[in-house]
């Protein structure tokens, strides 16, 4: 009986020619077979990333040794093909290198104890090849050509190289990127508006990860170069990538919130209850984590480069936003135009500069306080604000009464308060908005799982802002009663939860920070409070909440008598810090009682108490030293572990996304009609 060929849906799909060649290579066979045109033809074939990865990763260690000659051959030929003037060959060779390095790193991660890179390459070989590869990358990144596919693939290759290991400092290949710098090429891309719109996001991520290579262990040239960078166009471009992403995140959040319109009190209650039991792995939290990379980039710039501070108030007039944070590395997606607001959303609510974008972003992240990844994200925000609040120029800008903004700060739903219908801050200096943000955090996170570290950072930022006002005699018009009320609520919480909290953290150190903020107002308020009435209101609040301060004092006395108290020094410091507040409370309580007895009243009004305060400032207070001093922020050693884990998360997320990017070359811009050396300039 004659045999029939299978046809239709049941027919076997023919194997791609490129896959057949991969199989030959990884079986140790010679696919070239003395064909001088073989590699020119090979690199016209579209690479199959999955197939190349599978062929390499399935090799045993013994098989890897047998075929390492062919792996080196593919590696070397891919690098040599970067000299071609044919854009398709260049892009295909870059994609082949991406797949090759990705597979090598993946195999090294799965085969513990096997150094795949050193198994395949000799030290002298890899050093020279990497030098050549990086030289080609520099050339491709800054080439004045209209075709973008090679530049896209070049950045993808660098991302694959830099994210090869979870711990970026253990990636041996980064040594060659340290020696052969890409920094000038990155600056060129960030400075050019067209190139920045296409590639700026990836460049910022690359710079951020390179800065974190063996940070603190040795001299890192990228840290040095970023710290002294003064190119205004590049710095503004760097900041624009960050602000555009944060603005887009805030825009999407606001749009989603506006679409939630409960039809009754029952649905409102259901929403509140539902939020109490929200999943720890919700979509919004994944989007928040996706912002870690750009927030880390902002932190590095603010922490390292004084010149970058000037970009914080730079108006974002150019529409060059990166992709959505939920798909941060798919740079081939259309760039959203931030000049066009979403339907039914008021354009005036959107931030206009980087600092405002950070404030709004922080207010959103603060809504989710029960998740570790969100808490880490918020800590990074607070560290950024700490660095900003220590900078003289940043403070002068934030306190400039001629530089005012209306900012949409999100506020938490709480039973004891009603949110205003107008959620925007009034048009005010940025320092006032920053204080609004910190006050909101203070009153909305008093919970059983107390975020002690975040509160220490929060009060530290408040203290730094006040120290600037005192030092420069800046009189910010602000409703200080809101800040005082928030801090007193925090003190009250510490006292009420003392038994639970003292087993977990040093509540006395936080209490010292709170009391010293009050002492700063008491001792130096005449240098920065806008009106004399503010002083009267301060003393009124201290007396109105005298029970809280008495309870703090009682707690201090109780722990002072404990011989085994581990916080003895801080208990003593807190006792000393309370002296003036207790003296004020005692003095005015006596004056108020005297006035009541004369007037024959039992309960005075607020205005009557204020009148007593105004007429009885005749008390002597103790001069306390160093109220306007603070320990300047230092990353090491206190926050070293935090940043190690954060960079690890950024590496893992970046690697996860870049894999899909190197496979999906069809969405990249292609123009293979003319050689690279004949392309027209984009400038």
C-alpha positions as CSV (number, residue, x, y, z in Angstrom):
1,X,0.0,0.0,0.0
2,X,1.4,3.3,-1.0
3,X,2.2,5.6,1.9
4,X,0.5,9.0,2.3
5,X,2.0,12.3,3.3
6,X,0.4,13.9,6.4
7,X,-1.2,17.1,5.5
8,X,-3.4,19.8,6.9
9,X,-3.5,20.5,10.7
10,X,-1.9,17.2,11.5
11,X,1.3,17.8,9.4
12,X,4.5,18.2,11.2
13,X,5.8,21.8,11.1
14,X,9.1,22.1,9.3
15,X,12.1,22.9,11.6
16,X,13.5,26.4,11.2
17,X,16.9,26.6,9.5
18,X,18.3,28.6,12.4
19,X,17.1,26.0,14.9
20,X,18.7,23.2,12.8
21,X,22.0,25.2,13.0
22,X,21.7,25.6,16.8
23,X,21.3,21.8,17.1
24,X,24.5,21.2,15.1
25,X,26.4,23.7,17.2
26,X,25.3,22.3,20.5
27,X,26.0,18.7,19.3
28,X,29.6,19.8,18.7
29,X,29.4,19.5,14.9
30,X,30.8,22.0,12.4
31,X,27.9,23.8,10.7
32,X,30.3,26.0,8.6
33,X,31.7,23.2,6.5
34,X,34.3,25.5,4.8
35,X,31.5,27.8,3.6
36,X,33.0,31.3,3.6
37,X,29.6,32.9,3.3
38,X,28.1,30.9,6.2
39,X,28.0,33.6,8.9
40,X,26.8,36.3,6.6
41,X,23.9,34.1,5.7
42,X,23.4,32.9,9.3
43,X,22.9,36.4,10.7
44,X,20.3,37.2,8.1
45,X,18.1,34.5,9.8
46,X,15.8,35.6,12.5
47,X,17.2,34.2,15.8
48,X,15.0,31.8,17.9
49,X,15.7,32.9,21.4
50,X,13.7,30.0,23.1
51,X,15.4,27.4,21.0
52,X,18.9,28.8,21.6
53,X,18.2,29.0,25.4
54,X,16.9,25.4,25.5
55,X,19.8,24.0,23.6
56,X,22.4,25.5,25.9
57,X,20.6,25.0,29.2
58,X,19.9,21.3,28.6
59,X,23.6,20.5,28.2
60,X,25.2,18.5,31.1
61,X,28.5,19.8,32.5
62,X,30.4,17.2,30.5
63,X,28.6,18.1,27.3
64,X,29.2,21.8,27.9
65,X,33.0,21.1,28.0
66,X,32.7,19.2,24.7
67,X,30.9,22.0,22.8
68,X,32.5,25.0,24.4
69,X,34.5,25.6,21.2
70,X,31.3,26.0,19.2
71,X,29.8,28.3,21.9
72,X,32.9,30.5,21.7
73,X,32.6,30.5,17.9
74,X,29.0,31.7,18.0
75,X,30.0,34.3,20.6
76,X,33.0,35.6,18.6
77,X,31.1,35.6,15.3
78,X,28.2,37.6,16.8
79,X,30.6,40.2,18.0
80,X,32.4,40.4,14.7
81,X,29.1,40.8,12.9
82,X,28.6,44.1,14.8
83,X,31.0,45.7,12.4
84,X,28.6,45.0,9.5
85,X,26.9,47.9,7.8
86,X,23.8,45.8,7.3
87,X,21.3,46.7,10.1
88,X,19.5,43.3,10.0
89,X,22.7,41.4,10.6
90,X,23.7,43.8,13.4
91,X,20.3,43.4,15.1
92,X,20.3,39.6,14.7
93,X,23.8,39.3,16.1
94,X,22.8,41.5,19.1
95,X,19.7,39.4,19.7
96,X,21.9,36.2,19.4
97,X,24.2,37.6,22.1
98,X,21.2,38.5,24.3
99,X,19.9,34.9,24.1
100,X,23.4,33.4,24.5
101,X,24.2,35.5,27.7
102,X,20.7,34.9,29.0
103,X,21.1,31.2,28.6
104,X,24.6,31.2,30.1
105,X,23.4,33.1,33.2
106,X,20.4,30.8,33.6
107,X,22.5,27.7,33.4
108,X,24.9,29.1,35.9
109,X,22.0,29.9,38.3
110,X,20.5,26.4,38.0
111,X,23.9,24.4,38.1
112,X,25.1,25.6,41.5
113,X,28.9,25.5,41.8
114,X,29.5,25.6,38.0
115,X,31.1,28.8,36.7
116,X,29.8,28.6,33.1
117,X,31.5,31.7,31.9
118,X,34.9,30.6,33.0
119,X,34.1,27.1,31.7
120,X,33.5,28.4,28.2
121,X,36.0,31.3,28.0
122,X,39.5,31.8,29.1
123,X,40.2,34.9,31.1
124,X,42.4,36.6,28.4
125,X,39.7,35.8,25.7
126,X,36.7,37.1,27.6
127,X,38.6,40.3,28.6
128,X,39.4,41.2,25.0
129,X,36.0,40.1,23.6
130,X,34.1,42.2,26.2
131,X,36.3,45.2,25.4
132,X,35.4,44.8,21.8
133,X,31.8,44.2,22.5
134,X,31.4,47.3,24.7
135,X,33.3,49.4,22.1
136,X,30.7,48.3,19.5
137,X,27.9,49.1,22.0
138,X,29.2,52.6,22.5
139,X,29.4,53.1,18.8
140,X,25.9,51.8,18.2
141,X,24.3,53.8,21.0
142,X,25.6,57.2,19.8
143,X,25.6,56.6,16.1
144,X,23.7,59.3,14.1
145,X,21.5,56.8,12.2
146,X,17.7,56.7,11.7
147,X,17.3,53.0,12.2
148,X,16.6,52.2,15.9
149,X,16.5,48.4,16.0
150,X,20.2,47.9,16.7
151,X,20.1,50.6,19.4
152,X,17.1,48.9,21.1
153,X,18.8,45.5,20.9
154,X,22.1,47.0,22.2
155,X,20.3,48.3,25.3
156,X,18.6,45.0,25.8
157,X,21.9,43.2,25.6
158,X,23.4,45.5,28.3
159,X,20.3,44.9,30.5
160,X,20.8,41.1,30.0
161,X,24.5,41.4,31.0
162,X,23.9,43.6,34.1
163,X,20.9,41.5,35.4
164,X,22.7,38.2,34.9
165,X,23.0,37.4,38.6
166,X,20.5,38.3,41.4
167,X,23.3,40.0,43.4
168,X,24.6,42.6,40.9
169,X,27.9,42.8,42.8
170,X,28.6,39.1,42.1
171,X,28.4,39.5,38.3
172,X,31.9,39.1,37.0
173,X,31.1,40.6,33.6
174,X,30.3,44.0,35.2
175,X,34.0,44.4,35.8
176,X,34.5,44.9,32.1
177,X,31.7,47.4,32.0
178,X,33.5,49.3,34.8
179,X,36.8,49.3,32.9
180,X,35.2,50.2,29.5
181,X,32.8,52.9,30.4
182,X,29.4,53.5,28.7
183,X,28.6,56.6,30.8
184,X,29.2,59.2,28.0
185,X,26.9,57.3,25.7
186,X,24.2,57.2,28.3
187,X,24.6,60.9,28.8
188,X,24.3,61.5,25.1
189,X,21.0,59.5,24.9
190,X,19.5,61.3,27.9
191,X,20.4,64.7,26.4
192,X,18.7,64.2,23.1
193,X,14.9,64.6,23.2
194,X,14.2,62.1,20.5
195,X,16.6,59.4,21.7
196,X,15.5,60.0,25.3
197,X,11.8,59.4,24.4
198,X,12.8,56.1,22.9
199,X,15.5,54.8,25.1
200,X,15.7,57.0,28.2
201,X,13.9,54.6,30.5
202,X,16.3,51.8,29.8
203,X,19.3,54.1,30.2
204,X,18.2,55.3,33.6
205,X,17.7,51.6,34.8
206,X,21.2,50.7,33.4
207,X,22.8,53.6,35.2
208,X,21.1,52.8,38.4
209,X,22.2,49.2,38.5
210,X,25.7,50.0,37.5
211,X,26.0,52.5,40.3
212,X,25.1,49.7,42.7
213,X,27.8,47.4,41.6
214,X,30.0,46.7,44.6
215,X,28.9,50.1,46.1
216,X,31.0,50.8,49.2
217,X,33.5,48.1,48.5
218,X,35.6,49.8,45.8
219,X,35.7,52.8,43.6
220,X,32.9,52.6,41.1
221,X,33.5,54.9,38.1
222,X,29.7,55.3,37.5
223,X,29.2,56.6,41.0
224,X,32.0,59.1,40.4
225,X,30.7,60.2,37.0
226,X,27.1,60.5,38.1
227,X,28.1,62.5,41.2
228,X,29.9,65.1,39.2
229,X,27.6,65.2,36.1
230,X,26.7,68.8,35.4
231,X,25.1,68.4,31.9
232,X,21.8,70.2,32.5
233,X,20.1,68.5,29.5
234,X,21.1,65.0,30.7
235,X,20.1,65.7,34.3
236,X,16.7,67.1,33.2
237,X,16.3,64.1,30.9
238,X,17.1,61.7,33.8
239,X,14.6,63.4,36.0
240,X,12.0,63.5,33.3
241,X,12.0,59.7,32.9
242,X,11.3,59.4,36.6
243,X,8.6,62.1,36.8
244,X,6.8,60.9,33.7
245,X,6.5,57.4,35.1
246,X,5.3,58.6,38.5
247,X,2.8,61.1,36.9
248,X,1.4,58.3,34.8
249,X,1.1,56.0,37.8
250,X,-0.8,58.8,39.7
251,X,-3.0,59.5,36.7
252,X,-4.0,55.9,36.4
253,X,-4.7,55.6,40.2
254,X,-6.8,58.8,40.1
255,X,-8.7,57.6,37.1
256,X,-9.4,54.2,38.8
257,X,-10.5,55.9,42.0
258,X,-12.9,58.2,40.0
259,X,-14.6,55.2,38.4
260,X,-15.5,53.8,41.9
261,X,-18.8,55.5,42.7
262,X,-20.7,53.7,45.4
263,X,-24.4,53.9,44.9
264,X,-25.4,53.6,48.6
265,X,-24.0,53.6,52.1
266,X,-24.1,49.8,52.0
267,X,-21.8,49.7,49.0
268,X,-19.5,52.2,50.7
269,X,-19.3,50.0,53.8
270,X,-18.6,47.0,51.6
271,X,-15.7,48.8,49.9
272,X,-14.2,49.8,53.2
273,X,-14.5,46.2,54.6
274,X,-13.2,44.7,51.4
275,X,-10.1,46.9,51.6
276,X,-9.4,45.6,55.1
277,X,-9.0,42.1,53.6
278,X,-7.3,42.9,50.4
279,X,-5.0,40.3,49.0
280,X,-1.3,40.7,49.8
281,X,-0.5,40.1,46.2
282,X,-2.9,42.5,44.6
283,X,-2.3,44.0,41.1
284,X,-1.8,47.5,42.6
285,X,1.0,46.2,44.8
286,X,2.7,44.7,41.8
287,X,2.5,48.1,40.1
288,X,4.0,49.7,43.1
289,X,6.9,47.3,43.1
290,X,7.4,48.0,39.4
291,X,8.2,51.6,40.4
292,X,11.1,50.5,42.6
293,X,13.7,50.8,39.8
294,X,12.9,54.4,38.9
295,X,12.6,55.4,42.6
296,X,16.0,53.9,43.2
297,X,17.3,55.9,40.2
298,X,15.8,59.1,41.8
299,X,17.4,58.2,45.2
300,X,20.9,57.7,43.6
301,X,20.7,61.0,41.7
302,X,19.5,63.0,44.8
303,X,21.9,61.2,47.1
304,X,25.0,61.6,44.8
305,X,24.6,64.6,42.7
306,X,24.0,68.1,44.1
307,X,23.4,69.5,40.5
308,X,20.4,67.2,40.2
309,X,18.5,69.1,42.9
310,X,17.9,71.9,40.4
311,X,15.8,69.5,38.3
312,X,13.3,68.9,41.1
313,X,11.4,72.0,40.2
314,X,12.0,71.7,36.4
315,X,8.6,71.9,34.6
316,X,7.9,68.8,32.6
317,X,6.7,70.4,29.4
318,X,7.9,67.7,27.1
319,X,5.8,64.6,26.3
320,X,8.4,61.8,26.6
321,X,6.9,59.4,29.1
322,X,8.3,55.9,29.5
323,X,6.1,52.8,29.3
324,X,3.6,52.0,32.0
325,X,5.2,50.7,35.3
326,X,3.4,47.5,34.9
327,X,5.5,46.8,31.8
328,X,8.5,48.9,32.5
329,X,10.9,47.3,30.1
330,X,8.8,46.9,27.0
331,X,10.2,50.1,25.5
332,X,8.7,49.3,22.2
333,X,5.2,50.2,23.2
334,X,3.8,53.6,22.1
335,X,5.0,56.4,24.4
336,X,1.9,58.0,26.1
337,X,1.4,61.7,25.5
338,X,1.2,63.4,28.9
339,X,-0.1,66.5,27.3
340,X,-3.4,64.8,26.6
341,X,-5.4,64.0,29.8
342,X,-7.6,60.9,30.1
343,X,-11.3,61.5,29.5
344,X,-13.3,63.1,32.4
345,X,-10.1,63.9,34.3
346,X,-9.2,67.5,35.1
347,X,-5.7,68.2,33.7
348,X,-5.0,70.7,36.4
349,X,-4.7,67.9,39.0
350,X,-1.5,66.6,37.5
351,X,1.9,67.4,38.8
352,X,4.1,69.7,36.8
353,X,7.5,68.8,38.2
354,X,9.4,65.9,39.7
355,X,9.1,66.9,43.4
356,X,5.3,67.3,43.1
357,X,5.1,63.9,41.4
358,X,7.0,62.4,44.3
359,X,4.7,63.9,46.8
360,X,1.6,62.7,45.0
361,X,3.2,59.2,44.5
362,X,4.0,59.0,48.3
363,X,0.4,59.8,49.2
364,X,-0.8,56.9,47.0
365,X,1.8,54.4,48.4
366,X,0.8,55.3,51.9
367,X,-2.7,53.9,51.3
368,X,-1.3,50.4,51.4
369,X,0.4,49.9,54.7
370,X,-0.1,46.2,55.4
371,X,2.3,44.8,52.7
372,X,6.1,44.5,53.0
373,X,6.8,45.5,49.4
374,X,4.7,48.6,49.8
375,X,6.4,49.4,53.1
376,X,9.8,49.1,51.4
377,X,8.7,51.3,48.5
378,X,7.5,53.9,51.0
379,X,10.7,53.7,53.0
380,X,12.6,54.4,49.7
381,X,10.3,57.5,49.2
382,X,11.1,58.7,52.8
383,X,14.9,58.2,52.2
384,X,14.6,60.3,49.1
385,X,12.7,63.0,51.0
386,X,15.3,62.8,53.8
387,X,18.1,63.6,51.3
388,X,16.0,66.4,49.8
389,X,15.2,67.9,53.2
390,X,18.9,68.1,54.1
391,X,19.8,70.1,50.9
392,X,20.0,73.9,51.2
393,X,18.9,74.6,47.7
394,X,16.0,72.1,47.7
395,X,14.7,73.7,50.9
396,X,15.0,77.2,49.5
397,X,13.0,76.1,46.5
398,X,10.4,74.3,48.6
399,X,9.9,77.4,50.8
400,X,9.8,79.9,47.9
401,X,6.5,81.7,48.2
402,X,6.6,82.5,44.5
403,X,6.8,78.8,43.6
404,X,3.4,77.4,44.6
405,X,1.4,74.4,43.4
406,X,-2.0,72.7,43.9
407,X,-1.2,69.0,44.6
408,X,-3.6,66.1,44.8
409,X,-2.7,64.2,47.9
410,X,-4.6,61.0,48.5
411,X,-5.9,60.6,52.1
412,X,-6.9,57.4,53.9
413,X,-10.5,56.6,54.8
414,X,-10.7,56.6,58.6
415,X,-13.7,56.4,60.9
416,X,-12.8,59.4,63.1
417,X,-12.6,61.9,60.3
418,X,-14.5,63.0,57.2
419,X,-12.5,63.7,54.1
420,X,-13.1,67.0,52.3
421,X,-14.8,67.0,48.9
422,X,-11.9,69.1,47.6
423,X,-8.9,66.7,47.7
424,X,-6.4,69.2,46.3
425,X,-4.1,71.1,48.6
426,X,-4.5,74.8,48.2
427,X,-1.9,76.5,46.0
428,X,1.0,76.7,48.4
429,X,4.8,76.4,48.7
430,X,6.1,72.8,48.3
431,X,7.3,72.8,51.9
432,X,3.7,73.1,53.1
433,X,2.7,70.2,50.9
434,X,5.5,68.1,52.2
435,X,4.3,68.8,55.8
436,X,0.8,67.9,54.7
437,X,2.1,64.6,53.4
438,X,4.0,63.9,56.6
439,X,1.1,64.9,58.8
440,X,-1.2,62.5,56.8
441,X,1.3,59.6,57.3
442,X,1.5,60.4,61.0
443,X,-2.2,60.2,61.7
444,X,-3.0,57.3,59.3
445,X,-0.5,54.6,60.4
446,X,-1.2,54.3,64.1
447,X,-1.8,50.5,64.0
448,X,-0.9,47.3,65.7
449,X,1.8,46.4,63.2
450,X,3.5,49.7,64.0
451,X,6.0,50.9,61.3
452,X,8.6,52.2,63.7
453,X,11.3,52.8,61.0
454,X,8.9,54.8,58.8
455,X,7.9,57.0,61.7
456,X,11.5,57.7,62.6
457,X,12.1,58.7,59.0
458,X,8.9,60.8,58.9
459,X,9.7,62.8,62.1
460,X,13.3,63.1,60.9
461,X,12.2,64.9,57.8
462,X,9.9,67.2,59.8
463,X,12.8,68.0,62.0
464,X,15.1,68.8,59.1
465,X,12.5,71.1,57.5
466,X,12.1,73.0,60.8
467,X,15.9,73.3,61.2
468,X,16.1,74.9,57.8
469,X,13.4,77.4,58.7
470,X,15.1,78.2,62.0
471,X,18.5,78.6,60.5
472,X,17.4,80.8,57.6
473,X,14.6,82.5,59.5
474,X,12.0,81.4,57.0
475,X,8.4,82.1,58.2
476,X,6.3,79.5,56.3
477,X,2.6,80.2,56.5
478,X,1.2,76.9,57.7
479,X,-1.5,75.6,60.0
480,X,0.9,74.3,62.6
481,X,-1.9,73.1,64.8
482,X,-2.4,70.2,62.4
483,X,1.2,69.2,62.8
484,X,1.1,69.5,66.6
485,X,-2.1,67.5,66.8
486,X,-0.6,64.8,64.7
487,X,2.5,64.5,66.8
488,X,0.5,64.5,70.1
489,X,-1.7,61.7,68.6
490,X,1.5,59.7,67.9
491,X,2.7,60.3,71.5
492,X,-0.7,59.2,72.8
493,X,-0.5,56.0,70.7
494,X,3.0,55.2,72.1
495,X,1.7,55.5,75.6
496,X,-1.4,53.5,75.0
497,X,0.5,50.7,73.2
498,X,3.6,50.8,75.4
499,X,3.4,47.2,76.7
500,X,3.2,45.8,73.2
501,X,5.6,48.2,71.4
502,X,8.4,48.2,74.0
503,X,9.0,44.5,73.4
504,X,9.6,45.1,69.7
505,X,11.2,48.5,69.3
506,X,12.7,51.5,71.1
507,X,9.7,53.8,71.5
508,X,11.7,56.1,73.7
509,X,14.0,57.2,70.8
510,X,10.9,58.1,68.7
511,X,9.4,59.9,71.7
512,X,12.6,62.0,72.0
513,X,12.3,63.0,68.3
514,X,8.7,64.1,68.8
515,X,9.4,66.0,72.1
516,X,12.4,67.7,70.5
517,X,10.3,69.0,67.6
518,X,8.1,70.6,70.2
519,X,11.2,72.0,72.0
520,X,12.3,73.5,68.7
521,X,9.1,75.4,68.5
522,X,9.2,76.4,72.1
523,X,12.9,77.6,72.0
524,X,13.2,79.0,68.5
525,X,9.7,79.5,67.3
526,X,10.1,83.3,67.3
527,X,12.6,82.8,64.4
528,X,10.3,80.9,62.0
529,X,6.6,81.1,63.2
530,X,4.7,83.5,60.9
531,X,2.6,85.1,63.7
532,X,2.7,85.7,67.4
533,X,-0.7,83.9,67.6
534,X,1.1,80.7,66.6
535,X,3.1,80.8,69.8
536,X,-0.2,81.2,71.8
537,X,-1.7,78.3,69.9
538,X,1.3,76.1,70.7
539,X,1.1,76.7,74.4
540,X,-2.7,76.2,74.2
541,X,-2.2,72.8,72.5
542,X,0.4,71.7,75.1
543,X,-2.0,72.6,77.9
544,X,-5.1,71.1,76.2
545,X,-3.2,67.8,75.9
546,X,-1.4,68.0,79.2
547,X,-2.6,64.5,80.1
548,X,-0.6,63.0,77.2
549,X,2.7,64.6,78.4
550,X,2.0,63.6,82.0
551,X,1.5,60.0,80.9
552,X,4.8,60.1,78.9
553,X,6.5,61.5,82.0
554,X,5.0,58.7,84.1
555,X,6.2,56.1,81.6
556,X,9.7,57.6,81.9
557,X,9.7,57.4,85.7
558,X,8.5,53.8,85.5
559,X,11.2,52.6,83.2
560,X,13.9,54.7,85.0
561,X,13.3,52.6,88.1
562,X,13.8,49.3,86.2
563,X,17.4,48.1,86.7
564,X,17.3,45.8,83.6
565,X,15.8,48.4,81.1
566,X,17.7,48.0,77.8
567,X,16.8,51.6,76.8
568,X,18.2,53.3,79.9
569,X,20.1,56.0,78.0
570,X,17.1,57.0,75.8
571,X,14.8,57.0,78.9
572,X,17.2,59.4,80.5
573,X,17.3,61.6,77.4
574,X,13.6,61.7,77.1
575,X,13.3,62.7,80.8
576,X,15.6,65.6,80.1
577,X,13.7,66.6,76.9
578,X,10.4,66.8,78.8
579,X,11.6,69.4,81.3
580,X,10.4,72.5,79.5
581,X,7.0,71.1,78.3
582,X,6.2,69.9,81.8
583,X,7.2,73.4,83.2
584,X,4.9,75.1,80.6
585,X,2.0,72.8,81.4
586,X,2.4,73.3,85.2
587,X,2.8,77.0,84.9
588,X,-0.3,77.6,82.7
589,X,-2.4,75.0,84.5
590,X,-1.9,77.0,87.7
591,X,-2.7,80.3,85.9
592,X,-5.8,78.9,84.3
593,X,-7.0,77.6,87.7
594,X,-6.4,81.0,89.3
595,X,-8.3,82.7,86.5
596,X,-11.2,80.3,86.8
597,X,-11.4,80.9,90.6
598,X,-11.5,84.6,90.1
599,X,-14.1,84.4,87.4
600,X,-16.2,81.8,89.1
601,X,-16.1,79.5,86.1
602,X,-15.5,75.7,85.8
603,X,-14.8,75.3,82.0
604,X,-13.1,78.0,80.1
605,X,-13.5,78.5,76.3
606,X,-10.6,78.3,73.9
607,X,-10.4,82.0,73.5
608,X,-10.4,82.5,77.3
609,X,-7.5,80.1,77.7
610,X,-5.6,81.8,74.9
611,X,-6.1,85.1,76.7
612,X,-4.6,83.6,79.9
613,X,-1.7,82.3,77.9
614,X,-1.0,85.7,76.3
615,X,-0.9,87.5,79.7
616,X,1.3,84.9,81.5
617,X,4.5,84.3,79.6
618,X,6.5,85.1,82.7
619,X,8.1,81.7,83.2
620,X,11.7,80.6,83.0
621,X,12.7,77.7,80.7
622,X,15.8,75.6,80.5
623,X,18.0,76.3,77.4
624,X,18.4,73.0,75.6
625,X,21.4,72.4,73.3
626,X,21.5,70.9,69.8
627,X,17.8,71.1,69.1
628,X,18.6,72.4,65.6
629,X,21.2,69.7,64.9
630,X,20.6,66.3,63.4
631,X,22.8,63.4,62.2
632,X,23.2,63.7,58.5
633,X,21.8,60.9,56.3
634,X,24.3,58.1,55.5
635,X,23.4,55.0,53.5
636,X,26.0,52.8,55.1
637,X,25.9,50.9,57.3
638,X,22.3,51.4,58.6
639,X,20.5,50.9,55.3
640,X,23.0,48.6,53.5
641,X,20.8,45.5,53.8
642,X,17.7,47.4,52.7
643,X,19.4,48.5,49.5
644,X,20.9,45.1,48.8
645,X,17.5,43.6,48.9
646,X,15.9,46.4,46.9
647,X,18.5,46.2,44.1
648,X,18.0,42.4,44.1
649,X,14.3,42.9,43.5
650,X,14.9,45.4,40.7
651,X,17.4,43.0,39.0
652,X,14.9,40.1,39.2
653,X,12.0,42.2,37.9
654,X,14.1,43.7,35.1
655,X,15.4,40.3,34.0
656,X,11.9,38.9,33.9
657,X,10.7,41.7,31.6
658,X,13.8,41.8,29.4
659,X,13.4,38.2,28.4
660,X,10.1,38.9,26.7
661,X,11.6,42.0,25.2
662,X,14.5,40.2,23.5
663,X,12.0,37.6,22.1
664,X,9.5,40.2,20.8
665,X,11.7,41.8,18.2
666,X,8.7,42.2,15.8
667,X,7.4,45.2,17.6
668,X,10.7,47.0,17.3
669,X,11.3,49.7,14.7
670,X,12.8,48.0,11.6
671,X,14.5,49.8,8.7
672,X,16.7,47.3,6.8
673,X,16.5,49.0,3.4
674,X,19.8,50.8,3.6
675,X,23.2,50.1,5.2
676,X,24.0,51.6,8.6
677,X,26.7,53.8,7.2
678,X,24.2,55.3,4.8
679,X,21.4,56.1,7.2
680,X,20.5,59.7,7.8
681,X,21.0,61.5,11.0
682,X,18.2,62.0,13.6
683,X,19.6,65.3,14.7
